[in-house]
């Protein structure tokens, strides 16, 4: 009962700033903009300012005082909300990771910049392929993903297989366990041939609205275990996989996704892949 009350209070704490910002946008921003441009454009500008600037800013300021605390079961959004489950890890250098994933048919995702976002939107409107489209930034180890890979699904706009990876180190003394992974490693640009690339694999299946800020995002297929298996199978068929090992991060669980009406399922396992040791 206490946990339920706490969750309800947190949701209410997110709702209140949203209501305040919505009121401010309609009462103050919209009338000013409406005097300068046509009403349809004024509505669009008001939405963009509220959804992509004011609401995210309010939530991120709140996270400074109330940081998210969770077991390393999933990565989080820039606002600190739970996102894709951690379900795969690959041991090897960055060069070996990229080579192996490409051999398995994956494309390295472009950086998440405004130029690439505009290119992605244009490709979607014109129904043109963009196999290296950028991914939104998710966070683990206190930083956004170091690299992402994807495979577009032909004939399905907004559908793709994708995985984000974060590099970290681990205690290399015997069998790898969850406790030997350095979950608090916050250094960027880690180097070496024996890095652990912790990943979150999932599949985009269309578009949806983010429930806490009304932004447009991708809807994710709930079965994240299947996406992990797809990567492992591809690496095995490429001939660059040495061995695999399952690490139990927690029990099987279901987590609500940030997309309205979305959720994700995980068996709570991190499947660790060792690549063949050759450059």
KOLMAR-354993 format. One record per atom (N, C-alpha, C, O): z, y, x; residue in one letter. Coordinates in pm, whole numbers, padded with zeros to 5 digits, always signed. Each point is the difference from the previous one (the first is absolute). Example, Ala and Ser with C-alpha at 12.3 -4.5 7.8 and 13.67 -1.06 7.14 Angstrom:
2
+00780-00569+01319A;+00000+00119-00089A;+00000+00120+00090A;+00066-00002+00104A;-00138+00107-00139S;+00006+00119+00082S;+00073+00109-00077S;+00017+00111+00051S;
//
This chain:
279
+00000-00120+00082X;+00000+00120-00082X;+00000+00126+00087X;-00070+00097-00029X;+00150-00102+00136X;+00007+00116+00090X;-00135+00022+00068X;-00046+00114+00012X;-00019-00225+00033X;-00130+00012+00064X;-00103+00061-00095X;-00083+00081+00040X;+00091-00122-00167X;-00093+00053-00100X;+00019+00150-00017X;-00097+00075-00008X;+00223-00032+00004X;+00029+00143-00016X;-00050+00079+00120X;-00054+00110-00014X;+00071-00168+00135X;-00047+00067+00122X;-00152+00014-00002X;-00053+00106+00031X;-00018-00214-00068X;-00146+00005-00007X;-00046+00103-00103X;-00095+00075+00024X;+00164-00072-00137X;-00035+00095-00105X;+00021+00144+00047X;-00080+00089-00030X;+00188-00067+00106X;+00028+00134+00051X;-00106+00043+00101X;-00042+00116+00002X;-00003-00211+00081X;-00103+00032+00099X;-00131+00037-00070X;-00068+00095+00039X;+00033-00173-00141X;-00124+00029-00073X;+00008+00135-00070X;-00099+00074-00005X;+00214-00042-00049X;+00020+00127-00066X;-00010+00114+00101X;-00053+00107-00031X;+00105-00132+00154X;-00004+00102+00105X;-00143+00030+00041X;-00030+00112+00040X;-00059-00213-00049X;-00141+00021+00031X;-00070+00069-00117X;-00089+00083+00020X;+00130-00117-00142X;-00064+00056-00119X;+00026+00149-00016X;-00091+00076-00036X;+00214-00033+00062X;+00036+00140-00021X;-00086+00096+00081X;-00055+00094-00057X;+00041-00113+00191X;-00087+00092+00075X;-00143-00001-00052X;-00067+00103+00000X;+00019-00223-00046X;-00135-00008-00054X;-00017+00087-00124X;-00101+00068-00016X;+00201-00072-00070X;-00004+00083-00122X;+00003+00148+00036X;-00074+00081-00057X;+00160-00045+00151X;+00012+00140+00042X;-00132+00050+00059X;-00047+00109-00033X;-00013-00192+00119X;-00126+00040+00064X;-00112+00007-00102X;-00085+00090+00007X;+00082-00184-00102X;-00102+00003-00105X;+00012+00128-00082X;-00101+00063-00033X;+00224-00027+00000X;+00023+00123-00077X;-00044+00122+00081X;-00066+00090-00052X;+00103-00087+00180X;-00038+00111+00087X;-00152+00010+00013X;-00056+00110+00000X;-00010-00225+00010X;-00146-00001+00016X;-00069+00056-00125X;-00091+00081+00010X;+00138-00127-00127X;-00063+00043-00126X;+00037+00144-00036X;-00084+00075-00049X;+00208-00038+00075X;+00049+00131-00042X;-00039+00112+00096X;-00021+00114-00042X;+00012-00147+00172X;-00024+00105+00100X;-00134-00013+00073X;-00076+00096+00008X;+00049-00215+00045X;-00122-00017+00081X;-00125+00007-00087X;-00094+00074+00031X;+00093-00151-00141X;-00121-00007-00081X;-00045+00137-00053X;-00118+00032+00011X;+00208+00051-00069X;-00045+00131-00050X;-00065+00087+00107X;-00097+00070-00026X;+00153-00076+00149X;-00056+00080+00110X;-00140-00049+00036X;-00092+00079+00016X;+00079-00212-00002X;-00130-00056+00037X;-00102+00017-00111X;-00117+00026+00025X;+00164-00040-00150X;-00089+00009-00116X;-00068+00137-00011X;-00109+00012-00055X;+00175+00091+00108X;-00058+00134-00003X;-00114+00015+00100X;-00082+00092-00010X;+00079-00183+00110X;-00098+00015+00107X;-00121-00092-00016X;-00110+00037+00041X;+00128-00155-00100X;-00106-00101-00006X;-00007-00059-00140X;+00091+00022-00080X;-00198-00097+00047X;-00011-00066-00130X;+00119-00093-00027X;+00063-00050+00094X;-00035+00026-00220X;+00120-00074-00038X;+00001-00142+00056X;+00106-00048+00042X;-00220-00020-00040X;-00004-00137+00051X;+00038-00003+00148X;+00074-00088+00044X;-00127+00183+00031X;+00031+00008+00143X;+00146+00040+00021X;+00064-00046+00094X;-00013+00131-00180X;+00140+00043+00009X;+00094-00119-00022X;+00101-00014+00069X;-00136-00071-00165X;+00080-00121-00025X;-00003-00091+00122X;+00103-00056+00039X;-00222+00040+00020X;-00014-00087+00117X;+00082+00053+00118X;+00070-00077+00065X;-00077+00206-00038X;+00076+00060+00111X;+00150-00014-00023X;+00075-00031+00093X;-00031+00053-00216X;+00142-00014-00032X;+00047-00143+00023X;+00108-00023+00054X;-00191-00074-00096X;+00034-00142+00021X;+00010-00032+00149X;+00095-00065+00043X;-00192+00110+00035X;+00000-00028+00144X;+00123+00059+00068X;+00064-00067+00081X;-00031+00191-00113X;+00116+00065+00060X;+00129-00073-00037X;+00087-00019+00085X;-00076-00021-00211X;+00122-00068-00044X;+00011-00141+00054X;+00105-00038+00053X;-00212-00042-00067X;+00005-00142+00037X;-00005-00024+00150X;+00065-00092+00050X;-00141+00174+00023X;-00022-00027+00142X;+00079+00092+00093X;-00001-00022+00122X;+00068+00124-00175X;+00076+00090+00086X;+00145+00013-00045X;+00091-00034+00076X;-00068+00081-00197X;+00136+00033-00043X;+00088-00123-00022X;+00112-00006+00050X;-00161-00093-00125X;+00081-00120-00027X;+00026-00079+00128X;+00116-00036+00025X;-00218+00006+00058X;+00029-00070+00126X;+00098+00076+00090X;+00085-00061+00065X;-00097+00195-00062X;+00090+00080+00082X;+00144-00012-00049X;+00092-00014+00081X;-00073+00017-00213X;+00135-00011-00055X;+00061-00136+00031X;+00118-00009+00037X;-00197-00097-00052X;+00052-00135+00025X;+00030-00020+00147X;+00102-00061+00034X;-00188+00111+00054X;+00024-00020+00144X;+00120+00080+00048X;+00072-00044+00090X;-00049+00160-00150X;+00122+00075+00034X;+00124-00078-00046X;+00102-00002+00069X;-00112-00062-00185X;+00113-00080-00050X;+00029-00117+00092X;+00115-00039+00018X;-00223-00019+00042X;+00019-00116+00089X;+00076+00037+00127X;+00061-00086+00064X;-00064+00213-00027X;+00076+00044+00117X;+00149-00019-00023X;+00074-00039+00090X;-00030+00068-00212X;+00142-00011-00034X;+00037-00137-00054X;+00115-00042+00010X;-00213-00029-00068X;+00024-00133-00054X;-00106-00096+00053X;-00090-00039-00074X;+00098+00001+00202X;-00102-00086+00060X;+00000-00139-00063X;+00103-00051-00043X;-00223-00010+00038X;-00012-00134-00056X;+00066-00101+00093X;-00016+00006+00122X;+00091-00099-00181X;+00065-00105+00077X;-00041-00134-00060X;+00025-00027-00117X;-00089-00057+00199X;-00043-00129-00051X;-00017-00098+00115X;-00012+00039+00116X;+00012-00165-00150X;-00030-00102+00098X;-00148+00011+00037X;-00079+00051-00080X;+00038-00098+00198X;-00141+00011+00039X;-00086-00102-00074X;-00055-00092+00061X;+00044+00108-00192X;-00083-00088-00082X;-00134+00063-00031X;-00097-00072-00028X;+00089+00204+00033X;-00122+00068-00039X;-00009+00133+00073X;+00100+00052+00049X;-00221+00003-00043X;-00018+00136+00051X;+00023+00096-00115X;+00013-00042-00115X;-00008+00171+00145X;+00030+00098-00104X;-00106+00111+00000X;-00073+00019+00098X;+00068+00054-00208X;-00091+00114-00013X;+00057+00118+00079X;+00115-00006+00043X;-00193+00112-00022X;+00054+00119+00067X;+00123+00057-00070X;+00082+00068+00062X;-00070-00094-00194X;+00113+00048-00076X;+00119-00094+00005X;+00106+00030-00055X;-00122-00145+00122X;+00110-00095+00014X;+00008-00106-00107X;+00099-00074-00005X;-00201+00063-00081X;+00001-00102-00105X;-00054-00133+00054X;-00087-00001+00087X;+00140-00110-00138X;-00045-00133+00043X;-00149-00017-00023X;-00054+00042-00103X;-00013-00106+00199X;-00144-00022-00013X;-00032-00144+00039X;+00072-00092-00040X;-00178+00070+00117X;-00051-00134+00026X;+00098-00087+00079X;+00057+00046+00099X;-00037-00171-00142X;+00088-00093+00073X;-00053-00030+00140X;-00121-00005+00022X;+00213-00014+00073X;-00036-00044+00134X;-00022-00151-00007X;+00090-00074-00039X;-00208+00029+00075X;-00029-00142-00018X;-00074-00067+00115X;-00020-00121-00003X;-00020+00198+00104X;-00070-00059+00113X;+00034+00076+00127X;+00027+00120-00004X;-00031-00190+00117X;+00020+00065+00130X;-00089-00072+00101X;-00019-00121-00007X;-00035+00197+00101X;-00090-00055+00100X;+00051+00038+00139X;+00031+00117+00025X;-00024-00214+00064X;+00047+00023+00137X;-00120+00012+00092X;-00087-00088+00003X;+00082+00197+00073X;-00109+00021+00095X;-00017+00148+00029X;+00069+00084-00058X;-00159-00052+00146X;-00029+00140+00033X;-00081+00062-00113X;-00054-00071-00085X;+00044+00204+00085X;-00080+00067-00102X;-00146-00039+00013X;-00068-00020-00100X;+00021+00007+00222X;-00139-00038+00022X;-00029-00139-00057X;-00103-00023-00062X;+00198-00069+00084X;-00018-00136-00050X;+00009-00003-00153X;-00072-00074-00066X;+00161+00156+00010X;+00013+00010-00145X;-00130+00047-00062X;-00050-00062-00094X;-00006+00170+00146X;-00123+00057-00056X;-00115-00098+00014X;-00078-00020-00093X;+00066-00042+00210X;-00110-00094+00023X;+00009-00119-00096X;-00101-00043-00056X;+00222-00009+00039X;+00018-00117-00086X;-00026+00032-00146X;-00065-00078-00070X;+00115+00193+00023X;-00022+00037-00140X;-00149+00027-00026X;-00051-00038-00105X;-00016+00101+00199X;-00144+00024-00017X;-00076-00132-00004X;-00094-00015-00077X;+00134-00079+00162X;-00065-00130+00001X;+00019-00072-00133X;-00084-00082-00039X;+00194+00112-00030X;+00028-00061-00129X;-00064+00077-00116X;+00020-00035-00116X;-00098+00140+00148X;-00074+00073-00102X;+00066+00126-00052X;-00044+00055-00101X;+00149-00008+00169X;+00072+00118-00046X;-00051+00126+00071X;-00043-00005+00115X;+00049+00119-00186X;-00040+00129+00055X;+00125+00084+00029X;+00095-00002-00078X;-00097+00074+00190X;+00110+00093+00030X;-00013+00122-00091X;-00106+00063-00004X;+00212-00030-00067X;-00003+00113-00093X;-00002+00133+00075X;+00066+00015+00103X;-00141+00080-00156X;-00002+00134+00058X;+00135+00069-00019X;+00080-00041-00085X;-00056+00144+00163X;+00124+00076-00013X;+00006+00071-00135X;-00102+00035-00058X;+00225-00016+00009X;+00021+00063-00130X;-00005+00152+00017X;+00104+00066+00006X;-00226-00012+00002X;-00019+00143+00015X;-00072+00053-00124X;-00058-00077-00077X;+00063+00210+00057X;-00066+00058-00116X;-00150-00026+00003X;-00061-00024-00105X;+00002+00029+00222X;-00144-00024+00012X;-00035-00141-00047X;-00097-00019-00074X;+00176-00079+00116X;-00027-00138-00039X;+00033-00025-00146X;-00066-00081-00066X;+00168+00151+00014X;+00034-00014-00142X;-00114+00053-00087X;-00038-00063-00099X;-00018+00179+00138X;-00113+00057-00074X;-00119-00094+00007X;-00072-00018-00098X;+00051-00043+00216X;-00110-00095+00014X;+00022-00122-00091X;-00095-00051-00059X;+00221+00006+00049X;+00031-00115-00086X;-00024+00033-00147X;-00056-00081-00074X;+00098+00201+00032X;-00021+00042-00139X;-00149+00009-00030X;-00046-00044-00105X;-00030+00103+00198X;-00144+00014-00019X;-00067-00137-00008X;-00090-00021-00082X;+00134-00073+00167X;-00057-00134-00002X;+00028-00069-00134X;-00084-00074-00052X;+00204+00099-00002X;+00034-00059-00129X;-00083+00057-00113X;-00047-00074-00087X;+00028+00207+00087X;-00078+00065-00105X;-00147-00044+00006X;-00063-00023-00104X;+00010+00013+00226X;-00140-00037+00017X;-00021-00151+00005X;-00113-00048+00013X;+00223-00027-00025X;-00005-00147+00003X;-00065-00050+00130X;-00084-00090-00002X;+00125+00151+00113X;-00050-00041+00131X;+00109-00071+00079X;+00118+00030-00018X;-00155-00124+00104X;+00101-00074+00077X;+00067+00087+00106X;-00064+00086+00061X;+00191-00109-00039X;+00074+00066+00107X;+00101-00104+00052X;+00119+00008-00033X;-00165-00103+00112X;+00083-00115+00042X;+00118+00035+00089X;+00088-00083+00021X;-00085+00205+00033X;+00112+00042+00085X;+00077+00115-00063X;+00055+00085+00070X;-00049-00083-00203X;+00067+00109-00073X;+00147+00009+00042X;+00062-00103+00029X;-00006+00225-00024X;+00140+00016+00042X;+00098-00058-00102X;-00033-00016-00117X;+00152-00016+00165X;+00108-00048-00087X;+00108+00107-00007X;+00018+00078+00093X;+00053-00075-00204X;+00114+00091-00008X;+00105-00043+00100X;+00008-00118+00035X;+00073+00211+00010X;+00102-00031+00098X;+00124-00060-00065X;+00055+00056-00096X;-00011-00170+00148X;+00127-00061-00037X;+00085-00006+00125X;-00052+00011+00111X;+00183-00029-00126X;+00091+00017+00113X;+00089-00122+00024X;+00051-00062-00093X;-00034+00033+00222X;+00092-00103+00049X;+00042+00045+00140X;-00076+00068+00068X;+00195-00103-00027X;+00051+00045+00130X;+00003+00153+00010X;-00003+00055+00109X;+00008+00012-00223X;+00005+00145+00000X;-00132+00068+00029X;-00002+00119+00030X;-00108-00192-00040X;-00130+00061+00030X;-00109-00067-00085X;+00019-00109-00053X;-00133+00178+00041X;-00112-00055-00075X;-00064-00114+00078X;+00028-00019+00119X;-00113-00055-00185X;-00064-00116+00063X;-00075+00039+00126X;-00056+00110+00009X;+00054-00200+00088X;-00071+00025+00125X;-00149-00031-00013X;-00083+00063+00065X;+00051-00159-00151X;-00141-00037-00020X;-00012-00074-00132X;+00094-00065-00045X;-00211+00074-00016X;-00025-00070-00125X;-00135-00067+00003X;-00092+00045+00069X;+00079-00155-00143X;-00126-00074-00009X;-00032-00024-00147X;+00089-00004-00085X;-00219-00011+00056X;-00039-00021-00139X;-00131-00077-00010X;-00081-00004+00094X;+00062-00057-00211X;-00126-00065-00036X;-00035+00045-00140X;+00071-00033-00094X;-00179+00108+00076X;-00040+00042-00135X;-00040-00122-00083X;-00052-00098+00053X;+00077+00105-00183X;-00042-00106-00092X;-00127+00048-00069X;+00003+00094-00079X;-00114-00161+00108X;-00130+00044-00048X;-00006-00001-00153X;+00050-00091-00067X;-00113+00195+00014X;-00022+00009-00143X;+00120+00048-00079X;-00006+00009-00123X;+00116+00023+00191X;+00122+00044-00069X;+00046+00133+00060X;+00057+00002+00109X;-00081+00107-00178X;+00039+00131+00051X;+00153+00010+00004X;+00068-00032-00098X;-00016+00077+00213X;+00145+00014+00014X;+00072-00129+00030X;+00123-00003+00000X;-00197-00106+00025X;+00061-00129+00031X;-00020-00031+00148X;-00111+00015+00052X;+00217-00058+00016X;-00012-00039+00140X;+00123-00079+00043X;+00109+00017-00055X;-00128-00102+00156X;+00111-00063+00068X;+00043+00096+00111X;-00087+00056+00068X;+00215-00037-00047X;+00041+00088+00110X;+00140-00037+00050X;+00081-00060-00070X;-00057+00099+00195X;+00128-00028+00063X;+00033+00114+00097X;-00088+00049+00072X;+00212-00007-00071X;+00049+00101+00094X;+00090-00069+00101X;+00074-00092-00034X;-00081+00138+00161X;+00083-00058+00105X;+00079+00109+00072X;-00049+00111+00021X;+00173-00145+00015X;+00087+00085+00082X;+00040-00080+00123X;+00044-00114-00011X;-00060+00174+00129X;+00036-00069+00124X;+00149+00014+00028X;+00059+00105-00022X;-00001-00213+00069X;+00139+00004+00045X;+00019-00106+00109X;-00095-00069+00037X;+00215+00058+00014X;+00031-00100+00102X;+00103-00098-00057X;+00051+00019-00110X;-00023-00123+00185X;+00092-00102-00045X;+00063-00069+00119X;-00048+00012+00113X;+00155-00085-00137X;+00067-00075+00106X;-00077-00130+00023X;+00001-00089-00085X;-00068+00080+00199X;-00085-00115+00031X;+00080-00105+00077X;-00025-00024+00118X;+00120-00037-00187X;+00082-00103+00065X;+00026-00114-00098X;+00106-00008-00063X;-00203-00079+00053X;+00010-00110-00093X;-00073+00029-00130X;-00085+00088-00005X;+00118-00162-00099X;-00068+00014-00127X;+00028+00136-00063X;+00113+00049+00000X;-00218+00012-00051X;+00013+00132-00060X;+00071-00010-00135X;-00031-00087-00082X;+00126+00176+00059X;+00070+00009-00128X;-00002+00145-00046X;-00036+00090+00076X;+00076-00068-00200X;+00002+00136-00055X;+00095+00089+00080X;-00027+00119+00017X;+00137-00175+00031X;+00098+00079+00076X;-00051+00041+00137X;+00052+00095+00059X;-00153-00164-00008X;-00053+00033+00132X;-00109+00107-00006X;-00046+00050+00103X;+00004-00015-00223X;-00099+00108-00015X;+00073+00133+00008X;+00102+00019-00067X;-00153+00073+00146X;+00065+00130+00017X;-00045+00092-00115X;-00093+00081+00013X;+00163-00096-00127X;-00035+00073-00121X;+00021+00151+00014X;-00056+00077-00077X;+00136-00036+00173X;+00028+00144+00016X;-00078+00061+00116X;+00033+00109+00046X;-00136-00177-00001X;-00086+00051+00106X;-00086+00112-00056X;-00091-00025-00079X;+00118+00149+00118X;-00071+00115-00055X;-00099+00063+00097X;-00056+00106-00028X;+00035-00170+00143X;-00095+00055+00095X;-00142-00017-00051X;-00034-00102-00059X;-00048+00203+00083X;-00141-00009-00035X;-00081-00034+00124X;+00044+00019+00114X;-00165-00071-00138X;-00093-00034+00108X;+00062-00101+00095X;-00003+00018+00122X;+00059-00124-00176X;+00054-00106+00083X;-00114-00071+00072X;-00107-00022-00058X;+00130-00013+00182X;-00103-00065+00082X;+00048-00140+00039X;+00119-00031-00008X;-00213-00051+00050X;+00036-00133+00049X;-00081-00108-00068X;-00066+00023-00101X;+00071-00142+00159X;-00077-00113-00052X;+00084-00090-00090X;-00050-00099-00053X;+00178+00133+00036X;+00090-00087-00076X;+00071+00078-00110X;+00120-00014-00020X;-00197+00098-00051X;+00057+00077-00109X;+00003-00084-00128X;-00076-00095-00016X;+00165+00133-00075X;+00004-00063-00132X;-00052+00101-00101X;+00059+00106-00019X;-00169-00139-00046X;-00062+00087-00099X;+00044-00046-00139X;-00054-00096-00055X;+00152+00165-00001X;+00052-00034-00131X;-00092+00061-00106X;-00030+00119+00005X;-00013-00202-00101X;-00100+00046-00094X;+00036-00019-00146X;+00085-00082-00036X;-00150+00161-00047X;+00012-00009-00146X;-00141-00014-00056X;-00077+00096-00001X;+00044-00216-00045X;-00134-00028-00051X;+00000+00000-00152X;+00091-00055-00063X;-00191+00117+00004X;-00011+00005-00146X;-00146+00024-00037X;-00084+00023+00086X;+00057-00029-00216X;-00139+00017-00047X;-00006+00108-00107X;+00072-00005-00100X;-00160+00104+00121X;-00023+00103-00099X;-00087-00056-00113X;-00099-00068+00025X;+00140+00096-00149X;-00076-00052-00115X;-00030+00111-00101X;+00006-00022-00121X;-00038+00140+00171X;-00032+00110-00089X;+00086+00121+00025X;+00054+00017+00110X;-00040+00067-00209X;+00074+00125+00016X;+00111+00012-00104X;-00006-00061-00107X;+00107+00142+00141X;+00113+00021-00089X;+00063+00135+00031X;-00043+00069+00093X;+00143-00032-00170X;+00074+00124+00018X;+00135-00031+00062X;+00069-00092-00043X;-00029+00169+00145X;+00133-00015+00059X;+00102+00056-00098X;-00012+00114-00044X;+00112-00195+00009X;+00088+00038-00110X;+00095+00114+00033X;+00047+00067-00092X;-00017-00042+00220X;+00097+00105+00028X;-00062+00134+00039X;+00072+00099+00014X;-00206-00094+00004X;-00059+00131+00029X;-00139+00019-00062X;-00063+00104+00022X;+00016-00200-00098X;-00125+00008-00077X;-00124+00009+00090X;-00105+00044-00046X;+00116-00084+00171X;-00117-00007+00086X;-00081-00125-00033X;+00050-00093-00062X;-00177+00094+00103X;-00087-00117-00017X;+00017-00092+00120X;+00000+00047+00114X;+00014-00176-00138X;+00015-00097+00108X;-00074-00128-00038X;-00061-00007-00107X;+00067-00093+00193X;-00059-00130-00031X;+00103-00089-00070X;+00119+00003+00032X;-00166-00081-00128X;+00083-00104-00058X;-00008-00121+00093X;-00107-00033+00050X;+00222-00032-00027X;+00007-00113+00093X;+00017-00130-00077X;+00077-00008-00096X;-00150-00095+00139X;+00016-00133-00057X;+00142-00050+00030X;+00044+00007+00115X;+00030-00056-00215X;+00140-00041+00022X;+00018-00110+00104X;+00105-00004+00065X;-00203-00084-00046X;+00016-00115+00088X;-00029+00038+00145X;-00113-00013+00047X;+00214+00061+00024X;-00018+00038+00140X;-00002-00121+00093X;-00052+00008+00111X;+00109-00121-00154X;-00001-00121+00082X;-00144-00047+00024X;-00033-00047+00109X;-00050+00060-00211X;-00140-00044+00011X;-00075+00082+00104X;-00086-00052+00071X;+00118+00181-00062X;-00067+00085+00099X;+00040-00039+00142X;-00083+00001+00091X;+00210-00034-00072X;+00045-00049+00131X;-00075-00127+00037X;-00046-00015+00114X;+00033-00077-00209X;-00069-00127+00027X;-00147+00023+00035X;-00057-00072+00081X;-00003+00175-00142X;-00140+00032+00029X;-00016+00041+00146X;-00096-00041+00066X;+00189+00121-00015X;-00008+00044+00140X;+00017-00117+00095X;-00077-00017+00094X;+00180-00065-00119X;+00028-00114+00087X;-00118-00096+00002X;-00038-00051+00106X;-00021+00025-00222X;-00115-00090-00008X;-00118+00056+00080X;-00067-00074+00072X;+00042+00205-00084X;-00110+00060+00073X;+00019-00006+00150X;-00095-00026+00074X;+00217+00050-00028X;+00028-00007+00144X;-00014-00143+00052X;-00049-00022+00111X;+00090-00075-00193X;-00013-00140+00042X;-00146-00039+00012X;-00040-00068+00095X;-00041+00112-00192X;-00143-00033+00003X;-00072+00072+00113X;-00106-00045+00044X;+00161+00157+00004X;-00064+00073+00111X;+00024-00067+00133X;-00067+00032+00099X;+00162-00126-00093X;+00029-00072+00123X;+00089+00076+00096X;+00012-00039+00116X;+00053+00146-00163X;+00086+00079+00087X;+00148-00012-00034X;+00083+00073+00054X;-00050-00164-00142X;+00139-00022-00040X;+00061-00113+00081X;-00057-00109+00009X;+00172+00135+00051X;+00068-00100+00081X;+00100-00081-00082X;-00003-00123+00003X;+00091+00192-00077X;+00101-00069-00081X;+00055+00095-00105X;-00022+00121+00007X;+00093-00176-00105X;+00065+00081-00104X;+00145-00044-00018X;+00036-00113+00031X;+00044+00203-00081X;+00142-00027-00025X;+00046+00085-00117X;-00034+00118-00008X;+00110-00177-00081X;+00055+00074-00113X;+00142+00046+00030X;+00083-00078+00046X;-00056+00207-00073X;+00134+00056+00014X;+00047+00045-00137X;-00071+00072-00070X;+00191-00113+00032X;+00054+00038-00129X;+00069+00136+00011X;+00101+00015+00068X;-00159+00085-00138X;+00061+00133-00003X;+00099+00012-00115X;+00095+00078+00007X;-00117-00153-00111X;+00087+00004-00116X;-00050-00096-00106X;-00095-00074+00024X;+00157+00076-00138X;-00044-00085-00111X;-00130+00054-00060X;-00036+00116+00021X;-00032-00202-00095X;-00119+00045-00073X;+00042+00114-00094X;+00106-00006-00061X;-00188+00107+00050X;+00038+00115-00081X;-00122+00066-00063X;-00115-00026+00037X;+00144+00110-00133X;-00101+00084-00066X;+00047+00144+00013X;+00116+00031-00025X;-00207+00057+00065X;+00035+00140+00016X;-00098+00086-00081X;-00121-00025+00001X;+00174+00125-00069X;-00086+00091-00076X;-00082+00083+00096X;+00052+00057+00095X;-00182-00050-00121X;-00088+00079+00084X;+00004+00145-00047X;+00043+00028-00111X;-00088+00065+00197X;+00001+00141-00041X;-00104+00028-00107X;+00010+00101-00070X;-00110-00190+00056X;-00101+00018-00103X;+00061-00026-00137X;+00079-00093-00017X;-00115+00173-00080X;+00053-00014-00135X;-00037-00138-00055X;-00118-00033-00011X;+00220-00046-00025X;-00023-00133-00054X;-00024-00107+00105X;-00023-00116-00035X;+00029+00151+00163X;-00028-00096+00106X;+00125-00065+00056X;+00108+00058-00006X;-00123-00176+00061X;+00108-00067+00071X;-00061-00094+00103X;-00117-00036-00009X;+00198-00005+00107X;-00045-00088+00106X;+00097-00117+00013X;+00121+00015-00020X;-00175-00132+00055X;+00082-00119+00020X;-00012-00048+00144X;-00106+00011+00062X;+00216-00064-00009X;+00002-00053+00135X;+00092-00122+00006X;+00099-00006-00073X;-00132-00091+00158X;+00088-00115+00017X;+00110+00027+00102X;+00080-00088+00031X;-00077+00213+00023X;+00106+00038+00093X;-00021-00049+00142X;+00090+00008+00082X;-00210-00060-00053X;-00028-00055+00133X;-00092+00093+00079X;-00090+00063-00056X;+00113-00058+00185X;-00088+00069+00094X;-00067-00108+00082X;+00065-00070+00077X;-00196+00054-00093X;-00071-00101+00076X;-00048+00062+00131X;-00080+00093+00002X;+00131-00148+00109X;-00030+00053+00133X;-00114-00079+00062X;+00006-00123+00008X;-00109+00194+00036X;-00119-00062+00059X;-00003+00033+00149X;+00010+00116+00039X;-00025-00217+00041X;-00020+00020+00144X;-00149-00017+00031X;-00061-00101-00034X;+00005+00202+00099X;-00142-00006+00036X;-00018-00069+00133X;+00091-00005+00082X;-00211-00049-00063X;-00031-00066+00127X;+00013+00101+00113X;-00048+00113-00012X;+00112-00151+00119X;+00032+00091+00110X;-00118+00017+00095X;-00003-00058+00108X;-00093+00139-00152X;-00112+00034+00087X;-00058+00132-00047X;-00007+00026-00120X;-00035+00055+00213X;-00056+00132-00031X;-00152-00004+00009X;-00066+00101-00022X;
//
